[in-house]
Amino acid sequence: MEIDWKRYPCAELYDELVAAPGEGRAPVADLLADLAALGPDELLARQEAANVAIKEMGITFTVYSEEGGTIDRAWPFDIIPRVIAKDEWDRVEAGLKQRVQALNLFIDDLYHEQRIIADRVFPREVLAKSANFRPQCIGVDPPLGIWAHICGSDLVRDADGTLYVLEDNLRVPSGVSYMLENRLVTKRVFPELFEHYAPLPVDDYPSELFDTLAALSPRPADYPQVVVLTPGIYNSAYFEHAYLAQQMGCELVEGRDLFVADDDCVYMRTVDGPERVDVIYRRVDDLFLDPEAFRPESMLGVPGLVRAWKAGNVGLANAPGAGVADDKVVYAFVPEIIRYYLDQDPIIPNVPTHRCMEPDALALVHERMETMVVKPANESGGYGMLVGPASTQAERDRFAELIRRDPRNYIAQPALRLSTVPTIVKGGIEPRHVDLRPFILSADRQRVTMGGLTRVALRQGSLVVNSSQGGGSKDTWIVPA
């Protein structure tokens, strides 16, 4: 392994740390020299120390094997951070708040007057085929009018430096625990660099999350009873469920630990008897949340929970039905949604997106499929999509048929040349593609994490950053200019 920043390949892509060969990007231009001064052996030793710390701290994620079982793996982490200047982040923060405010107004409208449909801004047929619209939620008025209290919006930067929103996650967005743990590990392995560059803190997230949830309590109380509802230990995000509950000082519960009584209130079973629950941070998907309202065979939820929520006796975050905006076809309309509800232009643009339901767009997608990324409306984790430049003709033919059968279910975007960050690999330091997932909290006020979870595609040339498909992560530093 060697550290020669003048030989680092950064000419064709936007690198988040290296502005030109041998030249660091402001505001941490000296970071390259600081890393080089450590030397290759010391840098490798610190990477190994980070790997050991992750194992000792029990930071894991779950993947599903082809045999149908689950495997817990240590969280993959690279110690070289991704850095963003504070003045750029101020604009990002404003853009994320704007976006989530408009999406909450949009969700509320869809479950009430549907003005945006009547005014022909949003097509009725898109809503009619939505997999995540819940008729059970029509007419419900959640506390503060907020449906998506926790949102994770994925950001990507193109080769020209433009930052885009790639997608919005408004159902049960995950990953924030890894953002927090990444920071703890970075402090362990780079104490001197951390003190010198002073990235802004992220460790206040658990208290801000608790305050967001507490604001939904139906009862006035200094310390409402908030619980985290998990599907159980076999869920891929169980580490995060347990971590956040512990950090907030809340009980981690499964559906069997709760019940709805005759007074339409939710209670938790304890050794001292039933204890009323005020707010549930649920990490269970809508359809499994309440067998009375959704899937009757579900064993993960709580019978009567939606009834208690509709009666105003418990707060649910995120609210059932919020996923109607967690749809890649809805994503394509977000600029219009922002203009309609806020009378503002989007601060952060969408990736240019073709809606296959529109004839002209459909023809263009068929013509240029080998240059595009084609995505179905409701898949996640990097599954179910076609990456045109890496596809075969047979794969493109298969997707063309899928789009023909249901054009409403697909969008297409140009294959962006995602920005990179130097990453430790066997034999040296090489650029690897990254995205960024900040988290936005909404209740009595909006809060945005100071940075977010940077996910990195560890395989050379890969654009897939998801941990389930070989991706890893980095600490994200927001640094004063």
C-alpha positions in Angstrom: 0.0 0.0 0.0 1.2 3.5 -0.8 -0.2 7.0 -0.2 0.7 9.2 -3.2 -2.1 11.7 -3.7 -0.5 13.0 -7.0 -1.3 9.6 -8.5 -4.8 9.5 -7.2 -7.2 9.2 -10.2 -9.7 12.1 -9.9 -9.8 13.7 -13.3 -13.0 12.4 -14.7 -15.2 12.4 -11.5 -16.1 14.8 -8.7 -14.1 13.6 -5.7 -15.4 14.8 -2.3 -11.8 15.2 -0.8 -9.4 15.5 -3.8 -9.9 18.6 -6.0 -7.0 17.8 -8.3 -4.0 15.3 -8.1 -2.2 16.1 -4.9 -4.6 18.9 -4.0 -7.2 18.6 -1.2 -10.6 20.2 -1.5 -11.5 23.1 0.8 -12.2 23.4 3.7 -9.9 20.4 4.6 -7.2 20.9 2.1 -4.6 19.8 4.6 -6.3 16.4 5.3 -4.5 14.7 2.4 -1.1 15.7 3.8 -2.2 14.6 7.3 -3.3 11.2 6.0 0.0 10.8 4.0 2.0 11.8 7.1 0.6 8.8 9.0 2.1 6.5 6.5 0.6 3.4 4.9 1.3 1.1 7.7 -0.2 3.3 10.4 -3.3 4.0 8.2 -3.8 0.2 7.7 -3.4 -0.3 11.5 -6.0 2.3 12.2 -8.4 0.7 9.7 -7.9 -2.7 11.4 -8.5 -0.9 14.8 -11.8 0.3 13.4 -12.7 -3.2 12.3 -11.9 -4.6 15.7 -13.9 -1.8 17.4 -16.9 -2.5 15.3 -16.8 -6.2 16.3 -16.3 -5.3 20.0 -19.2 -2.9 19.9 -21.4 -5.4 18.2 -22.3 -3.2 15.2 -23.9 -5.6 12.8 -26.4 -5.8 9.9 -28.4 -8.7 8.8 -28.4 -10.1 5.3 -30.7 -12.9 3.9 -29.0 -15.9 2.5 -30.1 -17.8 -0.6 -30.9 -20.8 1.6 -33.6 -18.7 3.3 -31.7 -18.0 6.6 -30.1 -14.8 7.9 -26.5 -13.9 8.5 -25.3 -11.2 10.9 -22.2 -9.5 9.6 -19.9 -6.8 11.0 -20.8 -3.4 9.7 -18.4 -2.5 6.8 -16.7 0.8 7.5 -13.9 2.8 5.8 -12.0 5.3 8.1 -11.3 8.0 5.5 -14.2 10.5 6.0 -16.4 12.2 3.5 -16.3 16.0 4.1 -18.9 18.7 3.2 -18.4 22.4 3.9 -20.9 24.0 6.3 -22.0 26.7 3.8 -23.0 24.1 1.3 -24.7 22.1 4.0 -26.8 25.1 5.1 -28.4 25.1 1.6 -28.9 21.3 1.7 -30.6 21.6 5.1 -33.0 24.2 3.8 -33.7 22.1 0.8 -34.5 19.0 2.8 -36.8 20.9 5.2 -38.6 22.4 2.2 -39.0 19.0 0.6 -40.3 17.2 3.6 -42.7 20.0 4.5 -44.2 19.8 1.0 -44.4 16.0 1.1 -46.3 16.1 4.4 -48.8 18.5 3.0 -49.1 16.3 -0.1 -49.8 13.2 2.1 -52.3 15.0 4.2 -54.1 16.3 1.0 -54.3 12.8 -0.5 -56.1 11.5 2.7 -58.5 14.5 2.7 -59.6 16.8 -0.1 -57.1 15.6 -2.8 -56.9 19.2 -4.1 -53.7 18.5 -6.0 -55.5 15.9 -8.1 -58.6 18.1 -8.7 -56.2 20.8 -9.9 -54.6 18.4 -12.3 -51.1 18.7 -10.9 -50.8 15.1 -9.8 -52.5 12.3 -11.9 -55.3 10.4 -10.4 -54.1 7.2 -12.0 -50.8 7.4 -10.1 -52.7 7.4 -6.8 -55.1 4.7 -8.1 -52.2 2.3 -8.6 -50.2 3.2 -5.5 -49.0 0.2 -3.5 -48.8 2.3 -0.3 -52.0 4.3 -0.3 -54.0 3.1 2.7 -57.8 3.7 2.4 -58.0 3.0 6.2 -56.3 6.4 6.7 -58.7 8.5 4.8 -60.0 11.4 6.9 -57.5 10.8 9.8 -55.9 13.9 11.3 -52.6 12.9 12.8 -51.0 15.1 15.6 -49.7 18.4 14.2 -50.8 17.3 10.7 -47.5 15.4 10.2 -47.5 12.0 8.6 -43.7 11.4 7.9 -41.9 12.3 11.2 -38.7 10.6 10.2 -37.5 10.9 6.6 -34.3 9.7 5.1 -33.7 11.4 1.7 -30.8 10.0 -0.4 -28.5 12.6 -2.0 -26.0 12.0 -4.8 -23.5 14.3 -6.5 -22.9 14.1 -10.3 -19.5 14.5 -12.0 -20.1 18.3 -12.4 -20.6 18.8 -8.7 -24.4 19.1 -8.7 -26.1 17.6 -5.7 -29.4 15.9 -6.4 -32.1 14.2 -4.3 -32.2 10.6 -5.6 -35.1 9.3 -3.5 -37.1 9.9 -0.4 -37.7 7.2 2.3 -40.8 8.0 4.3 -42.0 4.6 5.6 -39.5 3.2 8.1 -36.2 4.7 7.0 -33.1 3.0 8.5 -29.4 3.7 8.8 -29.2 6.5 11.4 -27.7 4.2 14.1 -24.8 3.5 11.7 -24.3 7.3 11.2 -23.9 7.6 15.0 -21.7 4.6 15.4 -19.5 5.7 12.5 -18.8 8.9 14.4 -17.8 7.0 17.6 -15.4 4.7 15.7 -13.9 7.7 13.9 -13.2 9.5 17.2 -11.4 6.3 18.4 -9.1 5.9 15.4 -8.5 9.5 14.4 -8.6 11.5 17.6 -5.9 14.0 16.5 -7.6 14.7 13.1 -11.0 14.9 14.7 -9.9 17.6 17.1 -8.0 19.5 14.4 -10.9 19.7 11.9 -13.7 19.7 14.4 -16.6 18.3 12.4 -20.0 19.4 13.7 -21.6 16.9 16.1 -24.3 14.3 15.3 -24.6 12.7 18.8 -27.6 14.8 19.7 -29.8 12.8 17.3 -31.3 10.4 19.9 -32.4 13.3 22.1 -33.8 15.1 19.1 -35.6 12.0 18.0 -37.1 11.6 21.5 -38.3 15.2 21.5 -39.9 14.7 18.0 -41.7 11.6 19.3 -42.7 13.2 22.6 -44.4 16.0 20.7 -46.9 13.5 19.4 -48.1 12.4 22.9 -51.9 12.7 23.3 -51.4 13.3 27.1 -49.7 16.3 28.7 -46.7 14.9 30.5 -43.1 15.9 31.3 -41.9 12.5 30.1 -44.4 10.6 28.0 -44.2 6.8 27.6 -42.5 6.3 24.2 -41.7 2.8 22.9 -39.9 1.4 19.9 -41.9 -1.3 18.1 -39.7 -3.8 16.3 -40.6 -6.9 14.2 -38.0 -8.8 16.2 -34.5 -10.1 16.2 -34.6 -11.5 12.7 -35.3 -8.1 11.1 -32.3 -6.7 9.1 -32.5 -3.5 11.0 -32.9 -5.0 14.5 -29.5 -3.6 15.7 -30.8 -0.1 14.9 -34.1 -0.7 16.7 -32.3 -1.8 19.9 -29.7 0.9 19.6 -32.2 3.8 19.3 -34.4 2.5 22.1 -31.4 2.2 24.4 -30.1 5.7 23.4 -33.5 7.3 24.0 -34.1 5.4 27.3 -37.2 3.8 25.8 -38.6 0.3 26.0 -38.0 -1.9 22.9 -41.2 -3.9 22.4 -42.7 -6.4 20.0 -46.3 -6.6 19.0 -47.1 -9.2 21.7 -45.9 -6.8 24.4 -48.7 -4.3 23.6 -52.5 -4.5 23.6 -55.4 -2.1 23.0 -58.0 -2.1 25.8 -61.7 -1.4 25.7 -60.9 2.4 26.2 -59.1 2.4 22.8 -55.8 3.1 24.5 -52.6 1.2 24.0 -51.0 -0.5 27.0 -47.6 -2.3 27.5 -47.5 -5.5 29.5 -45.0 -5.1 32.4 -44.2 -7.1 35.6 -46.1 -4.4 37.5 -49.2 -4.6 35.3 -50.4 -2.7 32.2 -48.8 0.7 31.6 -50.2 3.1 29.1 -48.2 4.0 26.0 -48.3 7.5 24.5 -46.2 7.2 21.4 -44.9 4.4 19.3 -41.9 4.7 17.0 -42.9 1.8 14.9 -40.4 -0.1 12.7 -43.0 -2.4 11.4 -44.4 -2.0 7.9 -48.0 -0.8 7.5 -49.5 -4.0 6.4 -48.2 -5.9 9.5 -49.0 -3.2 12.0 -52.5 -4.1 12.9 -54.3 -7.3 11.9 -57.7 -5.6 12.5 -56.9 -2.9 9.9 -54.5 -4.5 7.5 -53.3 -8.1 7.1 -55.4 -10.3 9.5 -52.7 -13.0 9.6 -50.0 -10.7 10.9 -48.4 -11.7 14.2 -46.0 -8.7 14.3 -48.5 -6.0 15.0 -51.1 -5.0 17.7 -54.8 -5.7 17.1 -56.7 -2.4 17.4 -53.6 -0.1 17.1 -55.0 1.8 14.1 -58.3 2.2 16.0 -56.4 3.7 19.0 -54.5 6.0 16.7 -57.6 7.2 14.9 -59.2 7.9 18.3 -56.2 10.2 19.1 -55.1 8.1 22.0 -51.6 7.2 20.8 -49.1 8.8 18.5 -47.6 6.7 15.7 -44.3 7.6 13.9 -44.3 7.4 11.0 -48.0 7.5 10.6 -49.7 4.6 8.7 -50.2 5.7 5.1 -47.1 7.9 4.9 -45.6 5.6 2.4 -47.9 6.9 -0.3 -45.2 9.4 -0.9 -42.4 6.7 -0.7 -42.9 5.8 -4.4 -40.4 6.5 -7.1 -43.1 7.6 -9.5 -44.4 10.1 -6.8 -40.7 11.2 -6.5 -40.8 12.3 -10.1 -43.6 14.8 -9.2 -41.9 16.3 -6.2 -40.8 19.5 -7.9 -44.4 20.1 -8.9 -45.5 19.2 -5.4 -43.2 21.7 -3.9 -44.4 24.5 -6.2 -48.1 23.6 -5.6 -48.1 23.6 -1.8 -45.3 26.1 -1.0 -45.2 28.3 -4.2 -41.4 27.8 -4.2 -38.9 26.4 -6.6 -37.1 23.3 -5.2 -33.8 24.2 -3.5 -32.3 20.8 -4.3 -33.2 19.4 -7.7 -34.4 15.9 -8.5 -32.2 13.7 -10.7 -33.7 14.3 -14.2 -36.4 11.7 -14.4 -38.5 10.2 -17.2 -42.0 9.0 -16.3 -42.6 5.9 -18.3 -46.4 6.5 -18.1 -46.0 9.4 -20.4 -45.8 8.4 -24.1 -42.9 10.7 -25.1 -40.8 9.6 -22.1 -41.6 5.9 -22.7 -40.4 6.2 -26.3 -37.2 7.9 -25.1 -36.5 5.3 -22.5 -36.9 2.4 -25.0 -34.5 4.2 -27.4 -31.8 5.0 -24.8 -32.2 2.2 -22.2 -28.5 1.2 -22.3 -27.6 4.7 -20.9 -30.3 4.8 -18.2 -31.1 3.4 -14.8 -34.7 2.0 -14.8 -36.4 1.7 -11.5 -39.7 0.2 -10.4 -42.0 2.3 -8.1 -41.6 0.5 -4.8 -38.5 -1.6 -4.7 -35.6 -0.7 -2.4 -32.1 -1.7 -1.4 -30.9 -1.6 -5.0 -33.1 -4.5 -6.0 -35.3 -4.8 -9.1 -33.7 -2.1 -11.2 -31.8 -2.0 -14.4 -28.4 -0.2 -14.6 -28.3 0.3 -18.4 -24.6 0.7 -19.0 -23.9 -2.5 -17.1 -26.8 -4.5 -18.6 -27.0 -7.1 -21.3 -29.3 -6.9 -24.3 -31.4 -9.8 -22.8 -31.8 -7.8 -19.6 -32.9 -4.7 -21.5 -35.4 -6.7 -23.5 -36.8 -8.1 -20.3 -37.2 -4.6 -18.8 -38.7 -3.3 -22.0 -41.5 -5.9 -21.6 -42.0 -5.1 -17.9 -42.4 -1.4 -18.7 -44.8 -2.2 -21.6 -47.0 -4.2 -19.3 -47.2 -1.5 -16.6 -45.6 1.8 -17.6 -47.0 3.6 -14.5 -44.7 1.4 -12.4 -41.4 2.6 -13.9 -39.2 5.7 -14.1 -35.9 6.1 -15.8 -33.0 8.3 -15.0 -29.6 9.0 -16.7 -26.8 6.9 -15.2 -25.1 9.5 -13.1 -21.3 9.4 -12.6 -21.5 9.5 -8.8 -19.0 11.4 -6.8 -16.2 9.5 -5.1 -14.3 9.5 -1.8 -10.8 8.0 -1.2 -11.2 4.6 0.2 -8.7 2.1 1.6 -8.5 -1.0 -0.6 -6.0 -3.8 -1.0 -2.9 -2.3 -2.4 -3.6 1.4 -1.7 -6.2 4.1 -1.7 -8.7 4.4 -4.6 -11.8 6.4 -5.3 -15.1 4.7 -4.6 -18.6 6.0 -5.4 -20.8 7.3 -2.5 -24.2 8.6 -1.7 -25.5 10.3 1.4 -28.6 9.8 3.5 -29.4 12.6 5.9 -32.4 12.3 8.3 -35.1 14.9 8.7 -37.3 15.0 11.8 -40.6 16.7 11.7 -43.1 17.4 14.5 -43.5 20.7 16.4 -40.4 21.8 14.5 -38.0 20.4 11.8 -34.5 19.1 12.5 -31.9 17.8 10.1 -28.9 15.7 11.1 -25.6 17.5 10.7 -24.5 15.3 7.8 -25.9 11.8 7.5 -25.0 8.2 6.6 -22.5 8.2 3.7 -22.7 4.8 2.0 -19.9 3.7 -0.2 -19.7 1.1 -3.0 -16.7 -0.9 -2.0 -16.5 -2.8 -5.3 -14.4 -1.0 -7.9 -16.6 0.7 -10.5 -19.9 -0.3 -8.7 -22.6 2.3 -8.1 -24.5 0.1 -5.7 -23.9 1.3 -2.1 -26.4 -0.9 -0.2 -24.8 -2.9 2.5 -26.8 -6.0 1.5 -25.1 -5.8 -1.9 -21.5 -5.3 -0.8 -21.6 -1.6 0.2 -20.1 0.0 3.2 -20.1 3.4 4.9 -18.0 6.3 6.0 -18.2 9.0 8.6 -19.6 12.3 7.3 -18.0 15.5 8.4 -19.7 18.9 8.1 -16.8 21.3 8.6 -17.0 25.1 9.0 -15.5 26.8 5.9 
